[in-house]
Amino acid sequence: MSLLQCGYVSKEELVKCPGFPSEERMAKGAVAVIECVQEIPCNPCEYACPQKAVVVGDNITNLPVLREDLCIGCGLCIACCPGLAIFVVNKAYSETEATVEFPYEYNNIPGVGETAEAVDRKGNVVCRAKVLSVRNPPSNDHTSVIKIAIPKEYADDVRGIKRRLD
């Protein structure tokens, strides 16, 4: 199944994605995970990265390539992606937990220290998460970047939190 067939990126597609870091790099600490699988004219992630770790190149429809050795996991690329396809994952956060940073474009932004239901790419609840930080500088143009802590075994699956309706 593909994004066009089911509405979300499958694991098979991600493995082929040039923006998906290796397991070795993910084990070292925070790193961008670029889940962009469509060749569309887009390149703000390339310009957002101060380390030059994201490369689209001269052909603006190229898929972004992650130069994982240069990525420091700063997350500046997250809010600039119009497709909401960039995350920062840190599998080295602790013995039992990983962190996931993701774009959040809803009202009712959770506060630091709150718990939330973490969801996968399909929107299914996977586990409980603790909100560690919320960034929403004016440069993000109303796209918050939320960092959550989750059980480490869900780091490859969790990509957001369930929207609060209150």
Protein Blocks (a to p, Z undefined) as FASTA:
>chain_A
ZZklnopacfklmmmpmkbccfklmmnoccdddfbfbdcddfklmmmpmnlpacfbjmlm
bccdddfklpgolommmmmpmnlpaccddfklpmmbccdddddfbehiacehiacddddf
kopafbdcddfbdcddfklnopacddddddfklmmmpgcdcddfZZ
